[in-house]
Amino acid sequence: MVHLYLEHGGTASAAYAQEDVTALEELLAAQAAPLLDGAFPVAAEPHVGICGACPGRRGLCSWPEELTLRPAFEQA
């Protein structure tokens, strides 16, 4: 499972038409390129808002749990 936030904020719904396919494929390819190259970076400033629902938070993440569960306002 991969969490990929293309843009964070706003609603998570949109409507697309057939003529949007090429542009959407290009956008997805650009956003997925680092992942496809093997890059799986963790959040630069972890907090519960970003990390709370991440399935890798406990076992795969390089950040300690106290940072991934801290409130967002405690960011350095």
PLY file of the C-alpha trace (Angstrom):
ply
format ascii 1.0
element vertex 76
property float x
property float y
property float z
element edge 75
property int vertex1
property int vertex2
end_header
0.00 0.00 0.00
1.28 3.46 -0.86
-0.04 6.78 0.33
0.56 9.31 -2.41
-0.67 12.83 -1.79
-0.65 14.62 -5.14
-2.11 17.75 -3.61
-3.20 17.92 0.03
-6.27 19.94 0.89
-9.67 20.51 -0.61
-12.11 17.81 -1.53
-11.02 14.49 -2.95
-13.46 14.27 -5.85
-13.35 15.20 -9.50
-14.99 14.34 -12.79
-12.98 13.46 -15.89
-13.82 12.93 -19.53
-12.18 10.80 -22.22
-10.21 13.80 -23.46
-8.52 14.04 -20.02
-6.94 10.58 -20.22
-3.59 11.63 -21.73
-3.07 14.49 -19.28
-4.06 12.28 -16.34
-1.68 9.52 -17.44
1.15 12.05 -17.71
0.37 13.49 -14.26
0.22 10.05 -12.66
3.45 8.95 -14.37
5.27 12.06 -13.14
4.00 11.66 -9.59
4.74 7.92 -9.50
8.22 8.17 -11.07
10.16 8.38 -7.77
8.23 5.40 -6.37
8.81 3.38 -9.52
12.52 4.21 -9.24
12.56 2.75 -5.72
12.42 5.98 -3.70
10.10 5.70 -0.70
10.80 8.83 1.35
9.17 9.34 4.72
7.59 12.66 5.74
10.15 15.40 6.38
8.22 16.59 9.45
6.09 13.70 10.71
2.89 14.20 12.72
-0.37 12.38 13.28
-2.13 14.29 10.50
0.21 12.81 7.91
1.30 9.58 9.58
-1.61 8.51 11.77
-3.25 6.23 9.21
-0.06 5.04 7.50
0.14 1.24 7.53
3.95 1.36 7.70
4.14 3.74 10.65
4.99 1.12 13.30
7.16 -1.34 11.41
8.62 0.31 8.32
8.98 3.99 9.14
12.38 5.37 10.13
10.73 7.92 12.47
10.03 6.89 16.08
6.36 6.45 16.98
6.32 9.47 19.32
7.04 11.73 16.32
4.55 10.10 13.97
1.81 10.46 16.59
2.55 14.02 17.72
0.08 16.80 16.93
0.86 18.86 13.84
1.39 22.05 15.85
4.49 20.55 17.52
6.47 20.53 14.26
9.96 21.99 14.49
0 1
1 2
2 3
3 4
4 5
5 6
6 7
7 8
8 9
9 10
10 11
11 12
12 13
13 14
14 15
15 16
16 17
17 18
18 19
19 20
20 21
21 22
22 23
23 24
24 25
25 26
26 27
27 28
28 29
29 30
30 31
31 32
32 33
33 34
34 35
35 36
36 37
37 38
38 39
39 40
40 41
41 42
42 43
43 44
44 45
45 46
46 47
47 48
48 49
49 50
50 51
51 52
52 53
53 54
54 55
55 56
56 57
57 58
58 59
59 60
60 61
61 62
62 63
63 64
64 65
65 66
66 67
67 68
68 69
69 70
70 71
71 72
72 73
73 74
74 75
